[in-house]
Amino acid sequence: MIDLEIKEIDSADVDIGQWRSDGSEQVYLQISMNIGETGSAAGDLFQTIVATPEGLRQASGRFGPVVSTRGLMVVSKFSWQLVRNTLTEIVVSCAAEDWPRSVLKLERYFIWEYEDVR
């Protein structure tokens, strides 16, 4: 069994270290994570959307009636602590016998950079 960890979290939408919700709870952010085996410098890119219900309603105006079919985490109220803790719990729970089996589990939650390259 290998152990997994998030090596880095980033967003193309905001500076994660600086951005704070304005309290409107209209949050819809693309999150990218470098995930790999614990103790290794290597990792692969996985992505998800983190959104509040109000952020999803607002996004439907931009994207149409279907906002996402997967790779989505909905939070009732946005908090970086909640998001980080939840992402970490998900990643740790996806540990398997080896990397390929771990990736299969991670793909249940996230979109993998090498998804259709098998």
C-alpha angles and dihedrals in degrees: 000000000000125000121230132210141179105245097184138002121203141161132209088206102055143004099261093205094053110025120100127182111255090225094256090106090221093134124157113156134166109225124198122196132190102216126183148140114304111259094021124104090215123094143153130233119254126176138200139166118241113201144160119226089255090049089053091050090051092046091053087065090057100037104029130243095321109061099170140349095196143345092067133133115189118200123189091219125012120245127155089216091055092046095048093045093048094047090049092050091050093048094048090049090056094064112127141165093289143355098272091053091045090052090054088057094044090053089064087071108020141038110248122216091230096041099134097026103094 
